[in-house]
Amino acid sequence: QVQLVESGGGLVQAGGSLRLSCAASGGTFSTYALGWFRQAPGKEREFVAAISSRGWRNYADSVTDRFTISRDNAKNTVYLQMNSLKPEDTAVYYCAADRLVDGRYAYWGQGTQATVSS
């Protein structure tokens, strides 16, 4: 069983930065595709960024050029560096691991709140 624990959320002003971390325990971290998702109040959860086991990255259009996903297999941790934050980035951010063939992820964290004030 894989457990994921996010950290790094908080309150920041528009234009600021946050770095989210997601530490994994159990499983074979280096073999997993990893992702970040977010859910704003009253909205459905949406894709933010993903990184494959080989380091290939893709991003939602809304965060391209502002967010960067990275992974450290030695630390079993995936990161999301968020720069030039906007109020519309306010959400609970979730990390996910082990993308299945149907596109779903097998494991999810509990989420961390990021709030961007205007």
Sequence and secondary structure as in RCSB ss.txt:
>XXXX:A:sequence
QVQLVESGGGLVQAGGSLRLSCAASGGTFSTYALGWFRQAPGKEREFVAAISSRGWRNYADSVTDRFTISRDNAK
NTVYLQMNSLKPEDTAVYYCAADRLVDGRYAYWGQGTQATVSS
>XXXX:A:secstr
  EEEEE  EEEETT  EEEEEEEESS GGG  EEEEEE TTS  EEEEEE TT  EEE TTTTTTEEEEEETTT
TEEEEEE S  GGG EEEEEEEEE TTS EEEE   EEEEEE 
